[in-house]
Amino acid sequence: MRIVFAGTPEFARVALEKLHAAGFDIALVLTQPDRPAGRGLKLQASPVKQWALAHNLAVAQPRSLRLDGKYPDDAAAAKAAIDAARSDVMVVAAYGLILPQWVLDTPRLGCLNIHASLLPRWRGAAPIHRAIEAGDAQTGITIMQMDAGLDTGDMLLTGVQMIAPDDTTPSLHDKLAAMGGRLIVEALETLARSGSRLRKQPLEGVTYAHKIDKQEAQIDWQQSAAVIERRVRAFNPFPGASSVLNGEVIKLQNAHISGAACAREIRAGSILSVRKEGIDVAAGDGVLSITRLQKAGGKPMDVADFLRGFDVQPGMMFAALCK
């Protein structure tokens, strides 16, 4: 089976590697243009591009695929490359560009998407973050036939992944990336052998995983300890659940719900105790024990190391970020 692959981040790179190892003919790889990254803001190729070039695969990096859009020359060149690839199917994984109808119609068997949720729950841009934030017990991978809607296409294959109590976005990402690579190989082998067996998405249970915004970083200590703890895990590493202590912005990297009781008269955000194992903070309902923190511009540290360079005392208050 001849494939055009479209993807950009590490999640997509894993799938590309699995397809290549399974022996599929990858005629063309589409990925986002190089972006400035790091302190020097040097242009950096995506993980997909780096892997594709290392394995001598043809790469195209259009800024848009809309023939009538802002970059018609890019789109026209991409169309020529996609047409020339004469693919059976396009595999899409976290590509980052909207696919116009002409793209969906070009491959003989259409376009398959590797989506990191059990559709129709968490359609959209940030399904891994939102599943953790919501406290879901499980998530998974859906291999879906793409249509013009936002993750609304018929489903070819699904796989379930339980969410561990300590899963962060990176740890769950890695589990789902590995599952996505396995399932897309299985889906394409099934497609080649016996054709598609598509299922409509259920009409019930639709939710949307809106893109993560930096404004969501601010911790509201009036929320329950359970809600804050989930947000710490969901927003690790970006944008990082943050609060202000002694005038400095502090990111919470790890935390857990403490079994300690909290008197009603204690203000949310108050530091109750400071130990090398954790800093206990009053939330709107319960106590959150912070075990790993990061100062702006610094490295993440366990509490014991953090306390060597930052004075934290019971009675201090975590405050809201300045807007």
N, C-alpha and C positions, 0 to 999 in steps of 0.2 A: 504494500500500500504506500502510495506516494503522498508526502505530507508537506504542507506549509505550516510552520510553527510561529505563533505570535505571543510574545511574553517579555517581561522586563526584569523583575526582581528575583531574589533567590528562590522563592516559591516556584516560579516558572522554570528556573534553571534545573531544579531537581527533576521536573517532568521531562524536560528536553533530554537530560542525561539518560533517563529511563527509556525513552523512546529510541534513542540512538543505540543503547545497549541491547534493546530487543530486536534490532535489525531493520527498523523501518527506514525507508528512503526519505530523508529530510531534504527536500529540494530547495527550500528557502526559509530563512529565519527573519522575522520582523521583530524589531525591538525599538524602544524609545531612543531618541537622540541622546548623545553623551551630555551629562549634566555637570555643573560645577559641584565639587564636593571637597570636604576636608578644610583645614585651616587656610590653606593656600588657594582654595576654590579653583583647583585645576579641574579641567574637564575629565570626567571619569566614565568609562564605558559601563553599561549595565552588566550584572552577573550573567545574563543570557548572552549578550554580545561576546563577553570575554570567553565563555565556554565554547560558543559557536566558532569563533575564530581559531581557538586552540585545536578544534577538531575539523578545520578546513571546510566549514559550512558557509554557504553564501548568506550574507547579511544585508538587509535594507533597513534604513532608519528614517522613514518619512515623519515629518512633523504633523501631518494630517493625512487622512485617507479620503477626505471629502473632495470630490472633483470640482465642486462649485464653492469651495471654502476659501480660507485665508491663504493656503499654500497649494494652489492647484498644480503647480509643477511637481511638487513632492508627490502628490496623490497620483498624478499621471504616470510618473516613473514607477511608483509602487504597483500600479495597475499593470503596467507592462511586465514587471518582474513576476507578479502573481499569475498573470495569464501565461507567461512563458514556462512557469513551473509545472503547469498541467497537473495539478494535484488532485488526488481523490478526496482529500479532506483537509480542512484547516483546524489545527488544535490551538486553542486560545487559553492562556493562563495569566491573569493579572497583567494584561498588556498595557492598559492605560489609555488607549485611544478607542473612540467609538467606531464600530464597524458599520459603514453605510450598507445599504441593501445590495449594491453591486458586489461587495466583498462576500456577503452571506450567500449570494447566488453563484459565485464563481466555481468553487470546488464541486466536484461531481456529487459528493455526499454531504455538502454543506459544511458548517463550522461547529465544532464541539468545544464547549467551555468546561474547564476544571474549576468548579466553584467551591469555596471553602465553607460550606454550610449544608444543612439538610433542607433544601428548598421545599416549600416557599418561605421558610423562616430565614431571616437575614439575607434578603436580596440586597445588593448594593456593594459599596466600596470597602466596608470594614467589618466583614462578618466575624472574624476571629476576635477582635476587640469587643464587639457588642455581645457576643455569646458569653464571654467572661464577665463583662460588666453586668449583664442581666442575671447572672447566677445560674445559667443553664447547666443541667447535669450532663448533657451530651451535645455534640455537634457532629460534623462529618464532612464528607465530600460528595458533591453531586456532579456527575458527568451529564451535561445538558446540551441538547441541540439548540443552537442559538437562533433567536428570531429578533425582530426589531424592538422588542420590549426590553425592560431592565430585568435580566435574569428570569424571564417568564417562559422560556422555552420548555419543550417536552424533555423528560428525563430518560436517560439511557441506563444509568447505573448509579447506585449510591453505596456509601460505606459509612458506618457509625464509629465515632471516636468519643469515648467518655472523657469528660473534663475533670482532671484531678483537682483536689482542693487547693493545691499549691501551684497550679498551672499559671504561667504568665503568657502574655501574647507571644514572646519568642519561643517558649517551650511548646505551646500548642501549635504554633506555626510549623515547627519542625516535624511534629507528628503528622499534621495534615498534609504537608508537602510530600512526605514519604508515601502517605496513603494515596494522594493525588497521582503521583508517578505510577504506582502500581495499578490503580484503577483505570487510568487512561490507556495503558497498554492492554489491559483486559478488555476494555470497551472496544478498542480498535480491532483486536483479534476476533472478538465476537462479531463485530460489524463485517469483517472480511469473510468470516466463515459462514454466517447464517443471516446476515442483514440486521437491520435495526429493529429493536423491540421497544419502542418508545412508550412512555406513560405520561399522561397529562399531570401537571402539578395540581395538588389539592387546592380547592378554592378557599379553604379555611386555613388559618394560621399564618397568613402573610404578615411579615414584618420587614422593616427596611433598616439596613445597617448604614446609616449616614456616615460620610467621611469624617474622620477624626479632626477636630479643630483645636488649635492651641488654647483657645479660650476655655476648653474643657479641663485644662490642667489644674485649675484652682480647686482646692479641697474646701468643701463646705462642712465644717465640723459639727454643724447642727444635724447633719445626716447621721444615720445609725452607723455603728462601727462596722457592721457587715457590709453596708453599701460602700463605705470608704475603702474597706479592705479589697473589695472586688475591683474598684476603680484603680487602686494602686497596681493590682496585677494586670488589669486591662490596658492601662496607659504606660506600662513599662515595655520599652524604653521611651516611646514617644506618645504624647508630649511630656510625660512624666507628671504624676500627681504631685502638686507643689503647694507649699505654704510658706509663710514668712515667719522667721524666728530671729529675734534680736536684729531686725532690719535686713536680714539676708534671706534670699530665696533658697529654700531647701526642697529638694525632690525626695520623695519617699520611694525607695526602691523595693523594699519588702516590709510587710507588716502582717500581724495576725491578731485575731480577736482575743483579748485577755479575759480570763475568767473572773477578774476582779470586779467588784461592785463599784458603782459610781453614785455618790450622793446627788440628789436632785439639784441642790443649790450650787453645785460646782458648774462653772461656765464651760461650755463646749470649747475645746481647743486648749484647755488648761493642762499643763504637764503635771501628772500626779506623782510619778516616781522616775528616777533615773538610775538604771543599772547597766552594767556592761553587756547584759543579755538583751536589753531593750529599754526603750523610753515609752512609758505608759501615758497615753493622752486621753482625756475625756472627750467622748463623742456625744452626739445628741441622744444616743441610746447605747450605753455600754462603754467599754474601754478598748482602745486600739493600742497594741504594743508594736512600736516601730523597731525593726531590727537591722535595717540597712538604709543609709541616707547618702545624699550627694549635695554638696554646695555648688553654686553656680560656677562653672568653669573647672570644677574639680572632678575627682574620680569617685565612683560609688565606694562607700566604706561600711564595714560592719560598725555597730554602735561603739564598741570598745575603741576602735581606731578613731572614729569620728570625735569622741569625747576628749581625745588628747589635744585636739586643736580647736575645739569649740566648746565654750562654757555653756552647759545646759543644767538648769537647776529646777527642782520642783517649784511650782507656782508660776513659772514663766508661761507665756501664752503663744500659741501659734495663731497668726493673724492672716487675714485675707491678702491676696496679692493686690498691688496697686493697679488700677485700670488706666 
